[in-house]
Amino acid sequence: MSVFAGIPIVGGLIGRVFDRLLPDKAKINEAQSRINESEVQGGPASVLRLWRGFVGWTLGLCLAWELACRPVIATYWPEALLPPSMLKEVLTLLLGMLGLA
């Protein structure tokens, strides 16, 4: 409520202006919590978690191959036939999935 609540017309108008300019953070957080809970309960979140997890782990393994395994094999066994490096593509996909690209 506002300080001007005692004045009927002006108090109501000024109170609404102050409520718009300085919203109550607790009310906003509570409303956001209700929205988050309804989103989790309403959608097929398990399917989304499954494919995102699969893609994340697959890209993580590809990144580990490109940054750790591939250089070791190329250094100690230079005669080994390795497929061409896909580091650029893996980084593009991984950073895009993480929202950093």
C-alpha positions in Angstrom: 0.0 0.0 0.0 0.9 3.6 -0.4 1.4 6.5 2.0 -1.4 8.3 0.2 -4.0 5.6 0.8 -5.9 7.9 3.2 -6.8 10.3 0.3 -9.4 8.4 -1.7 -8.9 9.3 -5.4 -5.4 10.6 -5.3 -4.2 7.9 -3.0 -5.5 5.1 -5.2 -3.9 6.6 -8.3 -0.6 7.3 -6.7 -0.6 3.9 -5.1 -1.1 2.2 -8.5 1.8 4.3 -9.9 4.1 3.4 -7.1 3.1 -0.3 -7.5 4.0 -0.1 -11.2 7.3 1.6 -10.6 8.4 -0.3 -7.5 6.9 -3.8 -7.8 7.0 -6.2 -4.9 9.8 -8.7 -5.4 8.3 -11.4 -3.2 5.1 -11.4 -5.3 7.1 -11.6 -8.5 9.2 -14.5 -7.2 6.1 -16.3 -6.0 4.4 -15.9 -9.4 7.5 -17.1 -11.2 7.7 -20.2 -8.9 4.1 -21.0 -9.8 4.8 -20.6 -13.5 7.9 -22.9 -13.2 6.0 -25.6 -11.4 3.2 -25.6 -13.9 5.7 -25.9 -16.8 7.3 -28.9 -15.1 4.0 -30.6 -14.5 2.4 -29.9 -17.8 5.0 -31.0 -20.4 6.8 -34.2 -21.3 9.9 -33.1 -19.5 11.3 -36.6 -19.4 11.5 -36.9 -23.2 13.3 -33.5 -23.3 15.7 -34.6 -20.6 16.4 -37.8 -22.4 17.4 -36.4 -25.8 19.2 -33.4 -24.4 21.2 -35.6 -22.1 22.0 -38.0 -24.9 23.2 -35.2 -27.2 25.2 -33.6 -24.4 27.0 -36.8 -23.4 27.6 -37.7 -27.0 29.1 -34.3 -27.8 31.1 -34.4 -24.6 32.6 -37.8 -25.6 33.4 -36.4 -29.1 35.1 -33.4 -27.5 37.1 -35.7 -25.2 38.1 -37.8 -28.2 39.2 -34.7 -30.2 41.1 -33.0 -27.3 42.6 -35.9 -25.3 42.6 -39.2 -27.2 43.2 -38.2 -30.8 46.5 -36.2 -30.0 47.9 -39.1 -27.9 47.2 -41.6 -30.7 48.6 -39.3 -33.3 51.7 -38.8 -31.2 52.6 -42.3 -30.1 51.2 -44.2 -33.1 51.7 -41.9 -36.2 51.0 -44.8 -38.6 47.5 -45.2 -37.2 44.8 -44.2 -39.7 42.5 -41.7 -38.0 39.4 -40.1 -39.5 39.7 -36.3 -40.2 39.3 -34.0 -37.2 35.8 -32.8 -36.5 36.7 -30.4 -33.7 35.2 -27.4 -35.4 31.8 -29.1 -35.9 31.8 -30.6 -32.4 32.5 -27.2 -30.8 29.9 -25.5 -32.9 27.2 -28.0 -31.9 28.3 -28.1 -28.2 28.5 -24.4 -27.8 25.1 -24.0 -29.6 23.5 -26.5 -27.3 24.9 -24.7 -24.2 23.7 -21.3 -25.6 27.2 -19.9 -25.9 27.4 -19.6 -29.7 
